[in-house]
Amino acid sequence: MKYKYLDKENYFDQAEALHTVLTLWHDGQWSETYALLCRSKFKPGPFWSESEVQKNNSYYQELEQWTSDNQIDKLRQLMDEIEHFLDNQE
């Protein structure tokens, strides 16, 4: 699979940023952004903080912009690419 949005070298940072954006920006239980959040394979630990991701993750602002611009297709594509990458690692 050719990836359009996924940076394979930094997939963890992208997964973390995507999870954070979806956590902070979803539109409720029945929204597409919430459905994407439920698909997230990123499982934060007890000391994980959304605010730290907002400050320190270089992918966060771009994904936040996609969300605020209602570019859900891009978020969905990135989620698909992350899932594919994780499912097919050797």
C-alpha positions as CSV (number, residue, x, y, z in Angstrom):
1,M,0.0,0.0,0.0
2,K,1.3,3.4,-0.9
3,Y,0.7,5.9,2.0
4,K,-0.5,9.4,1.2
5,Y,-0.4,10.9,4.7
6,L,1.5,8.4,6.9
7,D,5.1,9.1,7.7
8,K,6.3,5.5,8.4
9,E,9.3,6.8,10.3
10,N,7.1,8.8,12.7
11,Y,3.9,6.7,12.7
12,F,3.8,6.7,16.5
13,D,3.8,10.5,16.7
14,Q,1.1,10.7,14.0
15,A,-1.0,8.1,15.9
16,E,-0.7,10.0,19.1
17,A,-1.6,13.3,17.4
18,L,-4.6,11.8,15.7
19,H,-5.8,10.2,18.9
20,T,-5.4,13.5,20.7
21,V,-7.2,15.5,18.0
22,L,-10.1,13.1,17.9
23,T,-10.3,13.0,21.7
24,L,-10.5,16.8,22.0
25,W,-12.5,17.6,18.8
26,H,-15.0,14.8,18.4
27,D,-18.6,15.9,18.0
28,G,-20.3,13.4,20.3
29,Q,-20.9,9.7,20.4
30,W,-22.7,9.5,17.1
31,S,-20.2,11.6,15.1
32,E,-17.7,10.3,12.6
33,T,-14.8,11.8,14.6
34,Y,-15.9,9.7,17.6
35,A,-16.2,6.6,15.4
36,L,-12.6,7.2,14.3
37,L,-11.5,7.7,17.9
38,C,-13.0,4.3,18.8
39,R,-10.8,2.7,16.0
40,S,-7.6,4.2,17.4
41,K,-5.0,1.7,18.3
42,F,-3.1,4.3,20.3
43,K,-3.6,3.4,23.9
44,P,-2.3,6.1,26.2
45,G,-0.7,5.3,29.5
46,P,-1.6,6.7,32.9
47,F,0.8,9.7,32.6
48,W,-0.2,10.6,29.1
49,S,-1.5,14.1,28.6
50,E,-3.3,15.8,25.7
51,S,-1.8,19.1,26.6
52,E,1.7,17.7,26.3
53,V,0.8,16.4,22.8
54,Q,-0.6,19.8,21.9
55,K,2.6,21.5,22.9
56,N,5.2,18.9,21.8
57,N,3.9,16.8,19.0
58,S,4.8,18.3,15.6
59,Y,1.9,16.6,13.9
60,Y,-0.8,17.9,16.2
61,Q,-1.4,21.3,14.7
62,E,-1.8,20.0,11.1
63,L,-4.3,17.4,12.2
64,E,-6.1,19.9,14.3
65,Q,-6.4,22.2,11.3
66,W,-7.8,19.3,9.2
67,T,-10.4,18.8,11.9
68,S,-11.3,22.5,12.2
69,D,-11.6,22.6,8.4
70,N,-13.9,19.6,8.5
71,Q,-11.5,17.5,6.4
72,I,-12.7,14.3,7.9
73,D,-11.7,12.3,4.8
74,K,-8.0,13.1,5.5
75,L,-8.4,12.0,9.1
76,R,-10.1,8.8,8.0
77,Q,-7.4,8.1,5.4
78,L,-4.6,8.7,8.0
79,M,-6.4,6.3,10.4
80,D,-6.7,3.7,7.6
81,E,-3.0,4.1,6.8
82,I,-1.9,3.8,10.4
83,E,-4.1,0.6,10.9
84,H,-2.7,-0.9,7.7
85,F,0.9,-0.1,8.7
86,L,0.5,-1.6,12.2
87,D,-1.3,-4.7,10.9
88,N,1.4,-5.4,8.3
89,Q,4.6,-4.8,10.2
90,E,7.0,-7.6,10.2
